[in-house]
Amino acid sequence: MLDICLLGCGGSLPVPERNLTSLLLNYNGKKILIDCGEGTQVSMKILGWGFKTIDIICFTHAHADHVIGLPGILLTIANSGRETPLTIIGPPGFSSILNGLMVVCRNLPFKINYIEGSLDGSPVIDTSDLTIRSLELDHLISCIGYSVEIKRFPKFNADKAKSLNIPVKFWSILQKGQSIEFDGNTYTPNLVLSEQRKGIKVSYFTDTRPIDTIIDFVKESDLLIAEGMYGDNDELPKAVKNKHMLFSEAANIAAKANVRELWLTHFSPSLTKPEDYFQSAHEIFSNTKLGFDRIKTSLNFSND
Amino acid sequence: MLDICLLGCGGSLPVPERNLTSLLLNYNGKKILIDCGEGTQVSMKILGWGFKTIDIICFTHAHADHVIGLPGILLTIANSGRETPLTIIGPPGFSSILNGLMVVCRNLPFKINYIEGSLDGSPVIDTSDLTIRSLELDHLISCIGYSVEIKRFPKFNADKAKSLNIPVKFWSILQKGQSIEFDGNTYTPNLVLSEQRKGIKVSYFTDTRPIDTIIDFVKESDLLIAEGMYGDNDELPKAVKNKHMLFSEAANIAAKANVRELWLTHFSPSLTKPEDYFQSAHEIFSNTKLGFDRIKTSLNFSND
């Protein structure tokens, strides 16, 4: 099960009723944070999922509303007792921003591994249970979007394993995709495993214009979290100038990419009532929700 | 009149019910901010006094809970339309912290003048209406406390001015402390002005051990805002180790310095109920108040 919480839904400047955009994923007790504006750690504290197991922090870009919360959250993670390394991913050029911000949190009790995100949608992190990919977006500065896929182990065919006389103690090794040697024979996972099964895919992109490459990148996401900086379609010129998206543009991508659900986020401070413009997204993609601080969901593997 | 608002009363880490310590002074439409932890700008937005007229930001030291809000507040000040220079004051060595944090707010529409604070209590800023002094404190890193004095013009003796045949049009110049030349004579302010009158003095110090030099520095403040990191006197060893103060130690300074009123602030996140320890300060200095987010007061010149 993957737990997801949008820690904040505001864009540009924080306002009392909206934290700045930040997303938290929690899978198997490991956490991934995407963006970390000022105030993120307070929203996390209210959420109550803890800080120590934040393993990866992904940044879309270096604008202040997405990054200023980093030093504070690193210090709070340190205070929670973490000592194992933490990975930070950012777009090209982000390491200088990181170095600047970290001036107030030197001497952390854990190491930070910095990885530069990919621009072509290829994996940045690829482990046995998880893939994180990133894609170049179209914003005022270098900016990337993310997709996180929780892998699902293929189905294990016990009858087949029995018929091959493979002892039960080796089954879990094969199920994890590793081969075994036994009685002079090599048994490969494909002998006892089904085809690859669909995992859980969550995609997140903000801030950008709605470029075509996004559609393929977020294709068939179980959940797409996308910016809706402006609600009113009449604000298109402003969206084009500031390199942001309208509600309707995000919904268009959700529809074309055949995602299951769309959450809109990163609302402009001037957008005091996002609900006034909900219809402009809903009429294009019906399973749209307006994000709010700490909207949550849990996604499971499908029943196949 | 000087308006004062404690924007946050938390120390170390932000918690949902307490913003990090930051103090705002508002005099004649000019604002002075002292310390600026993560979330300060949201507390300021709730307060509603505006951002454009923040002229001076003073920092006590470079610990994250006092500084991380800076880039965000500078961007919000920029967004409010400010174009006139803004002054930042910090302890020795603070400029490198400033440079680091400013990595996310380059190209501001106003200039920043950086001034290093004094360690001996002498003035850092001294204008016709205001003096800001700073004093070295005793913390884990370089740290200074501040006192802000709003000056009061001496009383103008109109009868004396009339008897000297000084035209009314020159009175305001003399009242501001400038001399005039008229009819071949020089008229100096002392001819028509009373002795210097007591202004309004507000002092702020956190984080420190209660060193003796503080007493003289904050002497006869109309309001003293001081850290009360720990309430329980039994926590003295922790206060000594972490270079912080107990409620009772802050109250002792308030009593010895003969201040009018004391606000305690910078409560440890572990101090969930400061009121449980209020008595330990109150029995030493009766006009003590426990700070809370956005506690406010207005101070006037006395009626003499």
Interface residues (C-beta under 8 A of the other chain):
Chain A: L13 P14 V15 P16 E38 G39 Q41 V42 K45 I46 A62 H63 A64 D65 V67 I68 G69 P71 G72 L75 T76 N79 S96 I97 N99 G100 L101 M102 V103 V104 C105
Chain B: L13 P14 V15 P16 E38 G39 Q41 V42 K45 I46 A62 H63 A64 D65 V67 I68 G69 P71 G72 L75 T76 N79 S96 I97 N99 G100 L101 M102 V103 V104 C105
